[in-house]
């Protein structure tokens, strides 16, 4: 059964580890992340962007697949199904479809409108016991076509959003989605400490977890980051393993063209990537 992300993240924050949010893109992704979480006794968050939701045939399809897998694969660890960077309409649709957590990303609105819309989503979600993540200061890089420069969030604005009753806060601290450029300055820990101070123990989120050096990840966790989003790294691992299988001519051997065989190396590569992240984040055996 799906759970909302609130309790798992409060526990993570208190015990100084982070729960991995892994974006899912299809059946292989979902199964790989769930099995790895179970094998490592780690809580986990399955993230779905609006683009991936469309690709997988809609939010109800995803809810059916995830709930079915949790039951059929005997997954006992806490699992949250979370909308990533949701629009106002998208967040409402996911709440109605049976997601257990949503992110409403109002960071591109001015602060007053962000507050107004976030309030409405919180009220809508609360009635169904669904956790809500909000964002202040856009996260850099590209996320479903939205390109940001990696802003540093204003601690006062973070406090305003936190006080609305959100459960999780994504605040820009120089992190970006996708590949980090060579001239990236790193995470701003002074800003993170200030945000931490202004939001009173709220679990914080680090978006763009791919490519941040390990020591920075650990430092961020020590300063209140309880959720770290990973997407690009799993995509790279999947693509590299699939390419190698085809370049090695394995798809031409026997029934190597069978999608179950063709996608198997990519599936294993996702599992290995997720396991390594869970170990880094400290969530192994925390379920």
Secondary structure, DSSP 8 states (H G I E B T S, - for coil): ----SHHHHHHHHHHT--EEEEE--SHHHHHHHHHHHHHTT--EEEEEEHHHHHHTT-HHHHHHHHHHHHHHTT--S-EEEEEEEE-HHHHHHHHHHT-SEEEE--TTS-HHHHHHHHHHHHHHHHTTT-EEEEEES--BEEETTEEE---B--HHHHHHHHTTT-SEEEE-BS-BSS---TT-----HHHHHHHHHHTTT-EEEE---TT--HHHHHHHHHTTEEEEEE-HHHHHHHHHHHHHHHHTTGGGSTTTTSHHHHTHHHHHHHHHHHHHHHHHHT-TT--
